[in-house]
Amino acid sequence: MKITEKAAYLKGLADGLALDPQDKVTKVIKPLLDLVQEMSNYITDLEQCYDDVCDRMDDFDEDLAAVEELLYEDEEEDEDDDETCPFCGGAADGEAAYEVVCPSCQTVIGLTEEDISKEGTICPTCGEALEFDYDEDELDAEDSEEADTEAAEENKNADEE
């Protein structure tokens, strides 16, 4: 039974007892039963409001999920675009852009642009100092050759489509 049904049942029981309206006990019981009936009506209204709020929250949650999907979808596309540096072909987020083999221990070491520009680093495996001697003009020429090759491939792909 619901709470309103229980309150109505109690009131019906009290009415069926044919209590004397002048009795002290009856004067207490009748207002208590009226209070129970009012409280049950109020609780029923609160339950209905609670259900309405829950339904609206579910709607908001669905709308928010749709917005998040759109936002995160855009971020995933941005992440894909930022994976490689357009200048050196390495990782754009500070990860290794170059790989160097240590002449002593033959360990492959990943280096960033910053590591290379220092003109030296220390091998993390054997501790040997590694120095880099390169000509920036040569690097620029290699980069432009790679860019030309990529552009040619893109043009070829575009022509095929």
Beta strands, then each sheet from edge to edge (+ up, - down):
strand 1: 98-101
strand 2: 108-111
strand 3: 120-122
strand 4: 129-131
sheet 1: 1+ 2-
sheet 2: 3+ 4-
end
